[in-house]
Amino acid sequence: MIQKLKWSLTNPVFAAAAGFLLGLIIGLPILGWGLWPVKWTDAAPQHLREDLKEDYLRMAIQSYALQPDPVRAVARWKELGEDAPAILEKLRMDPSLPSNDVIKFSVVVQQPEVALTEEGLQPTREGQLAPTGALVTPMPTQPGTPTGGLILPTTKPAEKEQETSGLSLYLVLLGVFCLLMLILAAALVYLLVLRKRKTGGAPSLAYREAEASRQAVRTDYEAEGQEPPVVQFMTTYMLGDDLYDDSFSIDAPNGEFLGECGVGISETIGVGEPKKVTAVEVWVFDKDDIQTVTKVLMSEYAFNDQTIRQRLASKGEPVEARVNDRVVLETAHLQLVARVVDLSYGQGALPDHSFFDRLTLELAVWRK
């Protein structure tokens, strides 16, 4: 079960789908609805329902009738956006509103250069109206403004202010998100590339391991009179790779997934860094079997040490690693042959032949 889960996580399609679902679960229910739910405040009247927009404009007309304030009337009118003319036309037929109040409000918001009073309208100059019986006093001429009538100061609707503030907040959040993505990308580049490089331009340990595996000579099973394996892999451990754990997917020629195999550190000896690996475990997982078969390849010292052998026996059958020796692992439908291609021991204060300096294995898999 663990190996199946491990394979699933290494499958790009499954990993992408799992990441999407996990992000969706964390983003919507947990963050979006639980920890930081969206709270709408100070929404503009143009975002209201149709009936509420009518109520809003009706109250604006009634307010202007009681307290004529052209500046406020125009601001309230523009809060409704593009729907304002249609709603006003609909309210003209509303019997609950005095027609004279609607007309006064309409003139102010649709023709702001017209002068208004509560006594009616009369012509003041060509193209303008003024209240009947009211005295119209021309206003001083200013650059860019007509004379006479009521000149309303230009006002910025609250809608524009809200849109501007909303856009600014969006741009700030977008900038923060992009910055976080850049930091994350830089951290990944450092961890996956730069951190593994050694000073002076020397090849990294991972590169040297890959080169050793590439240059190793593979067994020609056909020349030995055997059927060629379904898959054949090379893997190399070198002293200093404390996280060594190599795994491979076993796929049939038609692309069918059959299982997985690999090699990882099983036991170390001594203290300090780098770790001194005295045994590795070779394993094979069959997708149609319920268990993973494992055998432990041990150094000469570890294999001859009864205490270490007994301790590692619980992980799998202990086998001494010797160059060109072959170890066979079998499941219900797969057979894996692990061959020791190259082996060298490290030198130091520990007993001779107690830990590996380099170990290259060949893994060949057949269907049974």
C-alpha angles and dihedrals in degrees: 000000000000092000091049090053091047091052091048091054091052091052106097095212094049092043092051092048092046091048091050093050092045091049090047092051094047095041102046112030100023105035103017099042103018116033102018110016118181113260117195115210135165094013115181119250089247088071094058126102118272095256091048090051088056091050090049094052092043090055090046090054092047091047091052091049091055097039114016108215111158094189093054092042092055092046092051091046093053091049087074093059121197094349094063099092093049092048092048091051089052092051091054086075094048107114091201091068121070108241092225090058091051092049093050092049092046093053092050097048098037099035106026092174091069120098117232139198133159093254099075136266133291136170114274102172136341109313095005138099131209133185115280110257093008124124112240113207116198113234122229115277114253128185109274096009131097122240123244130026127054116315112204118208116242110258131190110232118238087237091065091048091051093047091050093049091045092050091048091052091048092051091049092051091046090051092049091049092050090048091052091049091051091050091049092049091049091050091051092049090051094048097043101036119009098040092056094053119094125220121267093038094280115158114267121250091248090053092050091049091050091048092050090052092047094051095046114108114243123222114258099219093176089059087054089055095254131124110264114255122254090238134004124196138181123209131178133198120198129186109269097039095111092169097050109155116141121184134177135196116237108218129173119234089260090056097258113150110238103171142283140273137187153145129248142166112283105172139006131198133212126005139278133048137337097038116247106228113209098169139021129195124227115203140178128198122202115201090213094048128077098222141051116233116220136182126185120228107205136191117251091255094048093046091053093046106091094202094054092044092053092047093051095042089083090063095051145304109318116234128177112240111237129166112268093005114135127217120198124210121184134191130175094284107006137067121197124193116196115196124191102230099175135002136176131168128228125244127227145089093321122090118283117274090010101122137025123251091182133359125180120188132187117213117198121179131196132183113242 
